[in-house]
């Protein structure tokens, strides 16, 4: 009996923790870390203010945990798309794989779009939590750079890296700016048809013909 009560308390605590994390993701996506409001967050999570300290230690630690969750989810999705590419992808195929997490988020909205918005905001103003993912971001950029180099063998590595960063910046802007709303409830295939040629052009550049 005692064991059952302990299990119930543990499960209730986990549910509260999950609701707090979800509420933090919602606020971070819409407002950034500076705009997170403790009272509104706990009201949304149907929890009391003390629950934040109990489960995370502080509001800052809760925000850090939410940002880490978003970055990991994005990186996992990006790696999966790049791994699915063939051995010698074209620039258009590379652009499509690179953009697919953002395309899916723009199409379905909800938590996927929250994650992309948090990643985009973090890219503009990297939080401390970003540092632990530096190696993951570097590995992804290197994968893209190698594939791009195979298509543009005469292009210097510095130029290739710049083009990759510019393509990432375009995606970040798209998920944050009002123009991204035009893709709401639009199929992934339609978004890809409009977006991928633009990204491929940025990666290809004027020198590729």
Helices and strands as residue ranges (DSSP letters): H 2-31, G 33-35, H 38-44, H 49-56, H 59-83, H 91-108, H 110-124, G 128-133, H 134-151, H 157-176, G 178-183, H 188-204, G 206-208
